[in-house]
Amino acid sequence: MHSPEAMRKVKKELAEVIGVGKAVEESDVARLPYMQAVIKESLRMHPPAPLLLPRRAKTDVEVCGWTVPKGAQVLINEWAIGRSPEVWDDAHVFSPERFLDSDIDVKGRHFKLTPFGSGRRICPGSPLAVRMLHLMLGSLVNCFDWKLDNNMEPKIWTWMNRLGQFLFHCKIPDSAFNCFCLFPCVFVYFFSCFFSELFYCTLISVIK
């Protein structure tokens, strides 16, 4: 909603590939390159874990001229990497097109985009998360018409978004009623995410 042009392109792609008002299936994702690019761009600008998981150095190591002593706790600022002009062109601009002719993915193989971490300690739930992101986002965009509350300008919404206020309206087209089966899935997904986060925080507290 902050990028109306990107929203229009996603809805057009979905309408042409699977038809308006239909839920996205896993077999459809490969035919939706622009939607895949939108999700990558969203994860670049809004990583789910801005500092990833903390690491601890086993030995003294030198990285880019800096010495990291043994036992030091290391945090990777994924949020800063995703918005760094030294890493990305027009880093503060939401532009899914940057990924259309690129082989960059979110599987931890490209260090400029690691929203789920990398290496042996990459998030074990990332395959499920990526799969669900495509299915849920595609289905919600294709089955509903979204707009900001009271015709709010995207620039104003950006600041309210930073304050944690999400104000939008969802209009249900007649063609979308066959997607109501998504509601239980969406509820179960967010319910499981909540308890997974709660379990993780509890586990970290116990370890500490």
Order of alpha helices (4+ residues) and beta strands (2+ residues): alpha-alpha-beta-beta-beta-beta-alpha-alpha-beta-alpha-beta-alpha
